[in-house]
Amino acid sequence: MFNRIKFRELSDDDIDKLFEIYSDKDAMKYRVSQPMGSLDDAARFVENQRLQEGNILTIRKGVELKKNKTLIGTSMYRYDNRRKEECEIGYSIGRAFWGDGLGQEIVKKMVEMLALNEKNRIVTAWCSKENKASIKVLEKNDFCLMDQDISGYNFCYQKRIE
């Protein structure tokens, strides 16, 4: 069950599919950012898949089904050079691919990849308090709910890599 996906670079060929995924208002209701409004938004998403803003480096990868090379969503790694042992992760999956355990597989694979780098010892994920599916994904991947009062809208989950 846990070998169905791979991560890859995004390309201009993905713009239409990214727009389809990220313009779905219901599917994006738990995200901080607004749904995409145009193909230009999707093109900027591809252009900014590796984005350095001050101390923060954000890297996005496409998530593809191995069996048919279909782009189903994206993964995101966010590094803050002031917190060298920590990496924040996130992911999005197109609605057509919900309910099949792919979120759990994406998070598992992301943590496995971070574990290869001895610097990354803490993995953080933020999740809307209303997003029951993503809460379940994080808990199945042994993330723990953290005490925090930074956000009233989101839960903060963390996992320590040993």
N, C-alpha and C positions, 0 to 999 in steps of 0.2 A: 504493500500500500504506500510506502514512503519512498518511492523512487520514480514518481510520475512527472516531476518538474525539473527544470533547470533555470538558472539565472543567466541573463545575457545582457549585452549592451542594447540600448534602445536605438532605433534608426528612424530616418524619415519614413520608411515603409510602415512604421507603427502608428503614424499620426492618426489615421482614421480609426483604428481600434482603440487607441488611447482616448480619443474624443468620445467614442461610444461608451467606454467604461466610465470616464470621469465627468460626463455630462448628464448622467442618470441622477436626477435630483434625489430620488428615494435611496438609491445605493450610496450616495455621498452624504446623506444627512448626518452622519456621525463624525464627519471630517471637520477640521477647523477651517479649512479653505472652502471656498464656494465651488459649486460644480463648474466645469468648463463651459464657456459660452460660445466658443468658436474653434475652428481648426487651428487658428493662430495660437490659441492657448495650448493646444496639444503640441504644436511645433516648438513653442518655448519650453515646454516640459522636456522634450527631447534635447534641446540645446542646453538646458540646465541640469542634465542628469548628474553632472559633477559640478557642484557649486560651492565656492569658498566665499563666505561672508564673515569678515572679521576672524574671530576664533573658531567659527563653526564651519565644518566641511560636511556637506550633504552629498551622498552618493545614492543614486537610484539605479536599479536594474530592472529589466523586464523579467517577468515570470512566464515561462513558456511550458506548455505541455510537451513532453518528449515525443509522445506517440504521433502527433500530427503538427507539431511546431506552431500551435495556436497560442498567441499572446493572451493570457488570462488576467493579467494584472501587473503590479509592480511591487518591488521591495525597496525599502529605504533604510540606509544607515546614516546616522548623524553623529559626528565626532566633535567634541569640544576640546580644544587643546589645553584648556585649563583643568579638565577632568580626564586625565590620560588613561585611567583604568576603565572608563565607562564608555559605552556606546548605546545610543538610543536607536531603536528599530521601529519600523512601521511597515504596513503592507496594505494593499488594496486589491480586491478581486472583483472582476465583473460579475454582475448579478447572475448571469447564465451558469456560473460555476460555483455558486453557493451550495452548501449542504452536502458536500462530497468529501469533507475532511482536508481540502486543499489548504485552508488557512493554517491548520495544525501542521501540515507538512512544510509549508513555507517558513513558519516560525522555527520549527525544528532545524531545518536546513540553515537558516540564518544564524542560529546559535552555534551550530556545528562549525560554520565557517569562521565565526568570531573566535571560537575556542582554539583555532589554529594559530592565532596571534596571541602570544603570551601577555601582551599589554592589556588586552580586553578581558577584564575579570568581572565586570558588572554590566549586565544588559538591562536597559530600561525600556519600557513600552508604556505609552499613554493610551487610554481607552475611554471612550464616552461611557458614563455610568449607565446609559440606556442600551448600549450595544452588547446585548447578552451573548451573541455568537462570538464576538472577539474576546469577551471575558472568559468564555469557556475555552477558547483556543489557548489563551495565555495560561490558564490554570492547568490544562492538560499538558502543557510544556513546562510545568513546575515553576512558573513565575509566582511570586508572592505579592499580595496587595500590601502596599507600603502606607504607613501613616503619613499623611501629607495634607497641607491646607493651602497649597499653591493654587489649585484649581477646584472650583466648586462643581464644574461640569465634567471633569475627567477623573478617572482613577489612575494612579501611578502603580505600575507593577515592575518588579525587578527580579532578576535571577542572577545568582553568583555562579560563575564558571570556575570550577575547581581544577 
